Structures are given as structure tokens and as C-alpha cells.
Amino acid sequence: MRVFIAVDFDNKTKDKLFEAQSKLKEISLKGRFAPRDNFHLTLVFIGEVQKERIEDAISVMKGIETKPFEITLEGMGSFKNGKRNVFWLRVKNNIELESLQKRLYDSLAERGFELQKRKFAPHITLARDVTNKDSREIFFAPFSYRVSSISLMRTVMGKGKTYYEELFKREFKFKK
């Protein structure tokens, strides 16, 4: 089973992300655009694991303490992944988000999960394999989102489509 830990967005935020994606579609000839319901912010990609290891990942998530915090989505960018290009929305640098990601990563590694060793670059993927009509820059107004939970997600592939299923949700509360 292929799993990852992510910030899963509410419907209002997914609508805003879809608006940004729609602006990209307007200047694109083709591309593989992420379905609205698949928008998320990956914190740690765990990869393929046996079903028995899911409880270990959930245990790590339960052990993470933090209070809700705000992140800001503030710009569109792209990068090459092999021969493919990926378009994404950038998350403004955020100490709370980076700390949460590092604690999750370190705790999972301590439990024996083999994780990718790459610098955390928080973003939301909008599309892959995009061919643009022109090089116009896409503008959208930055917006914030309150991170109040993280989710253990499973990738499900079927009938030519990929979607994500939430296996566990860890809510964060304000401390009294």
C-alpha cells in the first residue's frame, strides 16, 4: 500500500486551488491536471508499506503535538521531474510547518521507515506534463489556510484515475 502524510484541505480551500488551476488551464494546450479532490500538501511521502506498518505511522502521528497554525499559499511555479514538468502552488516559508514536517520525518525514520532524503519544499501540485500556449505569468491573490489536522493518505489507482483515501486523521487543538 502506497501512503503519505499530508495536509488535506477543506472544500473552500480546494475551490481556491481549483481557481488557480483553471487559470493555468486557460494558457495550456494540454496537461494532466490534478482532480480538485486530490489537492493536498505532502509532509512526508512514506511510499510502499505492508498493511501491518500502518499502525506504526498512526502511532507517530498521534505522538506529534502542535497547535493549529496558518500557512500562506503565494505563488505558482514549475520544475522538471525527468522529462516531465510539474506546476505547483508555493507555500510561503513557515517555521511551524517545517517543524511539523521534521518531527514527522524523524519519528518515522526512528521507527524504521525508509524515507526519501530530499529537502522539504512545501507545494501543492496542480498539473503534470503541461504544454503552455504562451509564457504569460499567472496571477492569483495569496491566501491563508489554518492547518488544524494532518492525514495519513493512501494512493488508490483504478480505471485510469488516481485518488487518495484518508486512513487516519490527527486533529490539533489549541492548548488551554
C-alpha positions, 0 to 999 in steps of 0.5 A: 500500500502506497501512503503519505502524510499530508495536509488535506484541505477543506472544500473552500480551500480546494475551490481556491486551488481549483481557481488557480488551476483553471487559470493555468488551464486557460494558457495550456494546450494540454496537461494532466491536471490534478482532480480538485479532490486530490489537492493536498500538501505532502509532509512526508511521502512514506511510499510502499508499506505492508498493511501491518506498518500502518499502525506504526505511522498512526502511532507517530502521528498521534505522538506529534503535538502542535497547535493549529497554525496558518500557512500562506499559499503565494505563488505558482511555479514549475520544475522538471521531474525527468522529462516531465514538468510539474506546476505547483502552488508555493507555500510561503516559508513557515517555521511551524510547518517545517517543524511539523514536517521534521518531527514527522520525518524523524519519528518515522525514520526512528521507527524504521521507515525508509524515507526519501532524503530530499529537502522539504519544499512545501507545494501543492501540485496542480498539473503534470506534463503541461504544454503552455500556449504562451509564457504569460505569468499567472496571477492569483491573490495569496491566501491563508489556510489554518492547518488544524489536522494532518492525514495519513493518505493512501494512493488508490489507482483504478480505471485510469484515475488516481485518488487518495483515501484518508486512513487516519486523521490527527486533529490539533487543538489549541492548548488551554 
